[in-house]
Amino acid sequence: MTELLTRAEASKYTQTSRHSDVLAFVDELCRRTKLVRRVDFGKSGEGQPLVALIVSDRNCFTPELARKQKKVIVLVEANIHAGEVEGKEALLALTRDLTLTKLGKKLLDRLCLVLVPNFNPDGNDRISPNNRKLNLKDLEGQVNPEGGVGMRYTGEGWNLNRDNMKQEAPETRALASLHQTWWPHVFIDCHTTDGSIHACDLTFDTSHSNEPLFAELREYNREMLERVSKAVKGRHDFDSFWYGNYKVEGDPNSGWHTYPALPRFGSHYRGLLGRIDVLLETYSYIDFPRRCAVIRAWLLELLRDAAKHATAYRAITAAEEERIIARGESPDPQALVGINYGVATRDEKGALVFEYPAHAKPGDVAHILAYDEASIAARRYPGKKKRTYRIPHYRTFIPTQAVSTPAGYLVPAELATRLEGHGIRFERLTSARRFTVDSYLVARREETFSPDVAANVPPPGEAEVPLSQKPKPVRFETVLTVAPERTTREFPEGMLYVPTAQRAGTLAVYLLEPHSDDGFCRWQFLDGMIKSGELFPIHRVVEPVNAPKKAE
């Protein structure tokens, strides 16, 4: 039988797979083994099928069977930014090796894998050698395969890793539905990153949003990632560290700073759901074959860890889900949900802009394998001499605004579809009812530009505009200043009641508060209902009420 190869393997890593190659590989693999099923879970903005591979033994191809067989469900997403193609190539090849060789025999007994090798097929097929072209002067781009790669955005111009809260892209909505159906214990997100000069092959991370609320899960998640990083080094000889960049670019002594804690990023979004989450970022300045190799090593070792510690994975996520539900059942005014991490500033024109600073806890030290300071200052890769910097690790976020979890929210009926998109349960009021609520008076309303969320897409074959060239602003956000007030009054038939005693309860809080930095209000879905001097149209319910278990 002919050896099954990815396009990258067949071309000796001079090319990356188009979506048609991915589909052909998936279908041939399904033909060759009974351990794999193809599931189409939606369509891209340009109508291409979004495909997942369900991989397991004992005919375990549904979430119900996976739970009955006590398997850890692992969902892996690759190619969300379609110029970052290593995850796509490595995931296909690893799936083949797990099912056509003995590599996966022990793993698939304890795991059920839901694998999405090409989440952004439209961006993937807009291949150009000039996409993500290497530009060390601006610390941008990557060492590309000769045939080029796809682009960051979808064919409609959405950045899918900024779309988790607003769900404007059909790809995002489809993946959210897949996630809610399978409710994985672990989610792995495959990327490639440029940025500061260091000497690691890959950087990794997990959610940082609301760490005090999710302290037990986050501690376990971090310990797991440290454990896997050591396994990757010991078994595969790749160097890895926590994701970040120098706090002051070019100065390796200034500290190591992670990315903003906004849940528009997938990792922070899934963190609000109380699941184990992994962000993988191969380093774009190493060559393409090595990037494929390091992310394959990480994926394999993550699966091995999940199989080895299956009982603990299931227990820690179940406990976190119970805590989320309990916060809604017995609201504690002292247990605060951070809903805004932005520090507001003004640019030279007086426009409102935001920074999202992280803080370094005392004793939290990053050990960064990098190069000599002269090489870093000159933006030379690789540098002349390797050295390790022991510097403050800026990865703790402190909210600028936080609220308690109420019993529930009263929400305009117009938001029903958006709530359903996040798997948030609600009921419709069948008659007018009185509630004691905390409402918000809108004192001020402004608009701010939202960077790297959407872009004008070039014609097929042309390269996208690099971020360093500051593409034209496309998407904006509404920012409110509000003041709370409590009333008891009647709400009309048709309003939605959203209980927070549900697995998406903390997410609901983040989405529904008016001063959230990533909620429905911020994304302008309520602009037509908001007027300064009037009440915000979403209200916090003070007293618990009976609510159904399923969304309508």
C-alpha positions as a printed Julia matrix, in Angstrom:
552×3 Matrix{Float64}:
   0.0    0.0    0.0
   1.27   3.49  -0.87
   2.62   5.41   2.11
   0.2    8.11   3.28
   2.04  11.45   3.35
   1.04  15.02   4.01
   1.82  17.56   1.32
   4.59  18.95   3.53
   6.19  15.51   3.85
   5.75  14.65   0.16
   7.34  17.95  -0.92
  10.21  17.64   1.57
   8.75  20.63   3.45
   8.83  23.04   0.51
   5.01  23.32   0.49
   2.07  23.27   2.86
  -1.28  21.51   2.4
  -4.19  23.21   0.74
  -7.62  22.39   2.11
  -8.23  19.91  -0.7
  -5.05  18.11   0.4
  -6.3   18.01   3.99
  -9.65  16.54   2.93
  -7.98  13.94   0.71
  -5.63  12.93   3.54
  -8.49  12.71   6.04
 -10.66  10.59   3.73
  -7.83   8.22   2.87
  -6.95   7.79   6.54
 -10.6    6.98   7.34
 -10.54   4.4    4.55
  -7.43   2.74   6.0
  -8.41   2.51   9.68
 -11.5    2.01  11.84
  -9.97   4.19  14.56
 -10.9    7.42  12.76
 -14.19   9.07  11.78
 -14.61  12.26   9.79
 -17.15  14.76  11.11
 -18.06  17.92   9.18
 -19.1   20.47  11.81
 -19.85  23.5    9.65
 -18.77  25.56   6.67
 -16.28  28.37   6.29
 -17.27  31.85   5.2
 -16.57  30.85   1.6
 -18.42  27.56   1.86
 -15.62  25.06   2.45
 -16.29  22.16   4.86
 -14.93  22.47   8.38
 -13.67  19.01   9.24
 -12.87  17.24  12.5
 -11.34  13.79  12.96
 -12.69  11.74  15.87
  -9.94   9.33  16.9
 -10.39   6.56  19.48
 -10.73   2.81  19.95
 -13.73   0.67  21.03
 -15.88   2.47  18.45
 -15.89   5.54  20.7
 -16.99   8.29  18.32
 -19.57  10.21  20.38
 -19.22  12.34  23.52
 -21.72  10.07  25.29
 -19.58   6.98  24.66
 -16.4    8.83  25.59
 -17.86   9.68  28.99
 -19.32   6.22  29.46
 -15.88   4.72  28.75
 -14.3    7.31  31.11
 -12.0    8.68  28.44
 -10.38  12.08  28.54
 -11.7   14.13  25.63
  -8.98  16.2   23.95
  -9.89  18.76  21.29
  -7.0   20.05  19.16
  -7.35  23.04  16.86
  -4.72  23.89  14.23
  -4.33  26.57  11.56
  -6.6   29.13  13.21
  -4.14  31.65  11.74
  -3.57  30.1    8.35
  -0.05  31.43   7.88
   0.91  29.35  10.93
   0.76  25.95   9.28
   2.94  23.65  11.41
   0.08  22.5   13.61
  -1.94  21.51  10.55
   0.88  19.42   9.06
   1.97  17.86  12.36
  -1.57  17.02  13.46
  -2.32  15.16  10.23
   0.93  13.22  10.39
   0.54  12.42  14.09
  -3.03  11.19  13.58
  -1.76   8.82  10.9
   0.98   7.52  13.21
  -1.41   7.09  16.14
  -3.79   4.97  14.07
  -1.67   3.14  11.48
   1.21   2.22  13.81
   1.45   0.98  17.4
   2.16   4.51  18.67
  -1.43   5.17  19.74
  -2.47   1.77  21.08
  -2.21   2.63  24.78
  -3.21   6.27  24.31
  -6.48   5.64  22.49
  -7.63   3.3   25.24
  -7.84   6.29  27.59
  -8.4    9.18  25.17
 -11.0   10.31  22.67
  -9.47  12.87  20.31
 -11.4   15.54  18.41
  -8.91  16.96  15.91
  -9.46  20.02  13.71
  -6.41  20.19  11.4
  -7.46  23.19   9.3
  -9.79  25.54  11.15
  -9.27  28.4    8.67
  -9.51  26.8    5.19
 -10.24  30.05   3.33
  -7.23  31.85   4.78
  -5.18  28.69   4.27
  -5.82  28.6    0.52
  -4.78  32.23   0.0
  -1.18  31.09  -0.23
   1.61  33.54  -1.06
   5.39  33.41  -0.5
   5.08  36.97   0.82
   2.62  36.15   3.6
   4.44  36.32   6.96
   7.66  37.12   5.1
  10.63  37.17   7.46
  11.48  40.68   8.67
  13.8   40.56  11.68
  14.16  44.34  11.69
  10.52  44.59  12.82
  10.62  41.2   14.62
   7.98  39.92  12.26
   7.32  37.0    9.96
   8.89  33.58   9.68
  11.16  31.24   7.72
   8.59  30.14   5.15
   8.44  26.98   3.05
   9.36  27.9   -0.52
   5.79  27.6   -1.75
   4.51  30.11   0.8
   1.71  29.96   3.37
  -1.81  31.23   3.86
  -2.84  34.4    5.68
  -3.7   35.36   9.24
  -7.36  36.21   8.63
 -10.29  34.32   7.12
 -11.49  34.95   3.58
 -14.01  37.39   5.08
 -11.28  39.15   7.06
 -11.86  37.87  10.6
  -9.06  37.11  13.03
 -10.47  33.91  14.52
  -8.34  34.18  17.66
  -9.99  37.5   18.52
 -13.5   36.28  17.78
 -14.37  33.98  20.67
 -16.6   36.44  22.56
 -18.24  38.21  19.6
 -18.53  35.13  17.33
 -18.85  37.11  14.1
 -17.17  34.47  11.91
 -19.09  31.32  10.88
 -15.96  29.33  11.69
 -16.04  30.54  15.3
 -19.71  29.72  15.73
 -19.19  26.23  14.28
 -16.24  25.48  16.58
 -18.16  26.78  19.61
 -20.96  24.35  18.8
 -18.46  21.5   18.42
 -16.88  22.44  21.75
 -20.25  22.53  23.52
 -21.19  19.14  22.04
 -18.0   17.41  23.13
 -17.21  19.55  26.21
 -13.55  18.48  26.13
 -11.5   18.17  29.28
  -8.49  19.57  27.38
  -8.24  22.01  24.47
  -4.96  22.48  22.56
  -4.53  25.46  20.23
  -1.65  25.4   17.71
   0.05  28.64  16.62
   3.36  30.11  15.45
   4.82  33.28  16.92
   7.45  35.84  16.01
   8.48  38.63  18.41
  11.43  38.89  20.79
  14.74  37.16  20.04
  15.26  34.08  22.24
  16.56  30.52  21.83
  13.49  28.35  22.44
  11.87  26.18  19.78
   8.38  26.69  21.19
   6.61  28.73  23.83
   3.45  27.62  25.62
   0.78  29.08  27.86
  -2.68  28.67  29.35
  -5.53  30.93  30.48
  -4.78  33.9   32.75
  -8.27  35.37  33.13
  -9.72  35.35  36.66
  -6.96  33.25  38.2
  -8.21  33.69  41.81
 -11.58  32.14  40.91
  -9.95  29.22  39.08
  -6.88  28.85  41.28
  -6.94  25.06  41.69
  -7.42  24.36  37.99
  -4.82  26.92  36.9
  -2.23  25.52  39.29
  -2.83  22.03  37.94
  -2.73  23.31  34.34
   0.61  25.05  34.92
   2.14  22.05  36.66
   1.04  19.86  33.76
   2.65  22.17  31.2
   5.92  22.26  33.13
   5.82  18.45  33.28
   5.21  18.13  29.54
   7.91  20.69  28.74
  10.43  18.49  30.58
   9.22  15.42  28.7
   9.6   17.21  25.36
  13.16  18.19  26.28
  14.07  14.75  27.61
  12.58  12.67  24.8
  12.89  15.02  21.81
  15.56  17.58  22.79
  13.51  20.7   22.08
  13.75  23.77  24.32
  10.46  25.32  25.45
   9.28  28.02  27.85
   6.21  30.03  28.76
   4.93  32.33  26.01
   5.96  35.97  26.09
   8.16  38.81  24.9
  10.58  41.13  26.64
   8.7   43.77  28.6
  10.88  46.38  26.92
  11.68  45.12  23.45
  15.38  44.58  22.91
  16.15  44.54  26.65
  16.28  40.93  27.91
  16.7   42.13  31.5
  13.43  44.07  31.53
  11.2   41.06  32.23
   9.12  38.5   30.35
   5.53  39.6   29.56
   2.67  37.38  28.39
  -0.27  38.38  26.18
  -3.45  40.26  27.29
  -6.0   38.45  29.46
  -8.89  39.26  27.12
 -11.23  36.29  26.52
 -11.51  37.19  22.85
  -8.34  35.05  22.81
  -9.39  31.39  22.8
  -7.24  30.3   25.72
  -8.73  32.89  28.09
 -12.24  32.19  26.78
 -11.96  28.48  27.56
 -10.43  29.32  30.92
 -13.7   31.02  31.88
 -15.42  27.68  31.19
 -13.21  25.88  33.68
 -11.43  23.59  31.24
  -7.76  22.62  30.88
  -6.28  24.72  28.1
  -2.99  24.7   26.2
  -1.59  27.34  23.85
   1.33  26.17  21.68
   3.44  28.68  19.75
   6.27  27.35  17.59
   9.04  29.9   17.05
   8.84  31.42  13.59
  12.58  32.08  13.23
  13.5   28.37  13.21
  13.03  26.53   9.93
   9.76  24.96   8.8
  10.71  21.26   9.27
  11.9   21.95  12.82
   8.69  23.84  13.62
   6.68  20.82  12.44
   8.86  18.51  14.52
   8.62  20.48  17.77
   4.85  20.89  17.66
   4.47  17.17  16.88
   6.61  16.39  19.92
   4.46  18.63  22.1
   1.2   17.18  20.83
   2.43  13.64  21.43
   3.66  14.37  24.96
   0.46  16.22  25.84
  -1.56  13.18  24.78
   0.73  10.89  26.75
   0.28  13.06  29.84
  -3.51  13.12  29.44
  -3.6    9.32  29.14
  -1.31   8.8   32.11
  -3.24  11.21  34.36
  -6.72  10.59  32.95
  -8.43  10.28  36.31
  -6.94  13.55  37.57
  -7.88  15.41  34.37
 -11.5   14.34  34.69
 -11.63  15.11  38.41
 -10.12  18.6   38.25
 -12.45  19.75  35.45
 -15.52  18.23  37.12
 -14.68  20.04  40.37
 -14.24  23.35  38.54
 -17.58  22.98  36.8
 -19.24  22.36  40.19
 -17.65  25.53  41.6
 -18.9   27.63  38.67
 -22.46  26.35  39.16
 -22.24  26.84  42.94
 -21.36  30.53  42.5
 -24.72  30.98  40.77
 -26.68  28.89  43.24
 -25.31  30.7   46.31
 -24.02  34.09  45.18
 -21.15  35.42  47.3
 -20.68  39.2   46.98
 -17.01  38.81  47.96
 -16.15  36.35  45.17
 -15.49  38.79  42.34
 -15.32  38.11  38.62
 -12.78  40.31  36.84
 -14.56  41.72  33.78
 -12.13  44.42  32.65
  -8.33  44.35  32.64
  -7.77  47.44  30.48
  -5.96  50.59  31.53
  -7.4   53.51  29.58
  -5.07  56.07  28.01
  -5.35  58.73  25.29
  -3.34  58.91  22.1
  -1.91  62.14  20.67
  -5.29  62.93  19.07
  -7.18  62.35  22.31
  -8.69  59.06  21.18
  -9.37  56.41  23.81
  -6.96  53.46  23.73
  -6.25  50.61  26.14
  -3.26  48.79  27.51
  -3.47  45.39  29.24
  -0.51  45.18  31.6
   0.49  42.02  33.44
   2.25  42.08  36.81
   5.1   40.02  38.2
   4.4   38.41  41.56
   7.29  38.49  44.05
   9.49  35.49  43.36
   7.9   34.71  39.99
  11.07  34.5   37.89
  11.33  33.56  34.21
  14.41  31.64  33.09
  14.73  32.72  29.46
  17.11  30.83  27.19
  18.25  33.47  24.72
  21.4   35.06  23.29
  23.93  37.7   24.2
  22.59  41.22  24.59
  24.44  42.52  21.53
  22.74  39.93  19.31
  19.33  40.74  20.76
  19.85  44.49  20.3
  20.95  43.91  16.69
  17.93  41.65  16.09
  20.22  38.87  14.93
  18.91  35.3   14.83
  20.46  33.06  15.8
  22.65  35.13  18.09
  26.36  34.62  18.66
  26.23  33.12  22.15
  23.46  31.49  24.17
  22.79  32.58  27.73
  19.97  32.33  30.27
  18.34  35.45  31.73
  16.62  35.26  35.12
  14.06  38.04  35.0
  10.63  38.96  36.44
   7.77  36.98  34.89
   4.9   39.33  34.07
   1.92  36.97  33.84
  -0.45  37.98  36.63
  -3.41  40.15  35.66
  -5.29  42.39  38.07
  -8.75  43.54  36.96
  -9.48  47.24  36.79
 -13.18  46.4   37.25
 -14.78  43.36  38.89
 -18.3   42.33  39.91
 -19.91  39.6   41.99
 -21.86  36.8   40.34
 -25.6   37.58  40.57
 -28.32  34.93  40.66
 -29.03  35.74  37.04
 -29.54  38.42  34.41
 -32.56  39.87  32.63
 -31.61  40.28  29.0
 -33.34  41.67  25.87
 -34.8   38.98  23.6
 -32.61  40.25  20.76
 -29.62  38.54  22.4
 -31.14  35.04  22.4
 -29.15  33.82  19.39
 -25.91  35.2   20.79
 -26.47  33.47  24.12
 -27.2   30.21  22.33
 -23.97  30.61  20.4
 -22.08  30.38  23.69
 -24.15  27.5   25.03
 -25.69  29.72  27.72
 -29.09  28.56  29.03
 -31.99  30.95  29.47
 -35.79  31.05  29.73
 -38.22  33.54  28.23
 -40.62  35.26  30.59
 -44.11  34.02  29.64
 -45.74  36.91  31.45
 -44.71  40.16  33.1
 -42.85  39.56  36.42
 -41.38  41.65  39.2
 -37.71  41.35  40.11
 -35.32  43.09  42.46
 -32.42  44.06  40.24
 -29.22  46.0   40.13
 -29.33  48.17  37.03
 -26.74  50.49  35.49
 -27.23  54.12  34.56
 -25.22  54.98  31.46
 -23.15  58.08  32.22
 -20.85  58.18  29.19
 -20.33  56.42  25.88
 -17.18  56.4   23.7
 -15.7   54.39  20.87
 -12.23  52.84  20.59
 -10.39  51.11  17.75
 -10.02  47.34  18.11
  -6.63  46.28  16.67
  -5.93  42.96  14.9
  -9.56  41.84  15.05
 -10.5   42.2   11.38
  -8.8   43.25   8.14
  -9.46  44.1    4.53
  -8.53  40.92   2.67
  -6.33  41.24  -0.45
  -7.31  39.41  -3.65
  -6.19  35.75  -3.85
  -2.48  35.48  -4.65
  -1.61  38.83  -3.09
   0.08  39.08   0.31
  -1.7   40.39   3.38
  -0.58  43.66   4.97
   1.92  42.99   7.81
   0.93  44.27  11.25
   4.04  46.47  11.34
   2.58  48.48   8.44
  -0.48  49.31  10.57
  -3.36  48.15   8.36
  -6.4   50.43   8.07
  -8.74  50.25  11.11
 -11.75  48.01  10.46
 -13.45  47.1   13.78
 -14.33  49.34  16.72
 -15.65  48.86  20.27
 -18.14  50.71  22.46
 -16.9   51.76  25.91
 -19.4   52.75  28.63
 -19.05  54.51  31.95
 -21.89  53.36  34.22
 -23.25  53.78  37.76
 -25.27  51.04  39.56
 -28.66  51.48  41.18
 -31.08  48.97  42.79
 -34.83  48.81  42.1
 -37.75  46.39  42.33
 -39.94  46.6   39.25
 -41.83  44.71  36.6
 -40.19  43.29  33.48
 -42.23  42.48  30.37
 -43.12  39.16  28.79
 -40.46  37.99  26.36
 -37.43  39.15  28.35
 -34.79  36.46  28.82
 -33.79  35.22  32.25
 -30.2   33.88  32.3
 -29.31  31.91  35.47
 -25.63  31.9   36.42
 -25.94  28.43  38.01
 -24.75  26.69  34.86
 -21.42  25.56  33.46
 -21.11  28.74  31.38
 -22.11  30.94  34.31
 -18.84  32.84  34.69
 -18.69  33.39  30.94
 -22.23  34.82  31.1
 -21.11  37.38  33.68
 -18.24  38.5   31.43
 -20.51  38.79  28.38
 -23.43  40.61  30.0
 -21.86  43.32  32.14
 -21.86  46.78  30.45
 -18.3   47.68  31.48
 -16.8   44.35  30.44
 -13.8   44.71  28.12
 -15.05  41.81  25.98
 -18.82  41.59  26.36
 -21.84  42.03  24.13
 -21.92  45.76  24.88
 -18.24  46.22  24.06
 -18.74  44.55  20.67
 -21.53  47.01  19.77
 -24.36  44.46  19.73
 -26.42  46.71  22.01
 -25.62  50.11  20.5
 -29.2   50.68  19.32
 -30.52  50.15  22.87
 -28.05  52.4   24.73
 -28.56  56.08  25.53
 -26.59  58.25  27.94
 -28.67  59.16  30.97
 -30.81  55.99  30.67
 -30.56  52.49  32.09
 -28.46  49.82  30.41
 -30.85  47.19  28.94
 -29.35  44.22  30.87
 -30.11  43.9   34.6
 -28.58  41.85  37.44
 -31.14  39.79  39.38
 -30.53  39.98  43.11
 -32.89  37.19  44.26
 -32.61  33.62  42.86
 -35.57  32.46  40.75
 -36.56  29.13  39.27
 -35.09  28.52  35.83
 -35.14  25.6   33.37
 -32.17  23.38  32.69
 -32.18  23.8   28.91
 -32.04  26.79  26.59
 -35.03  27.45  24.36
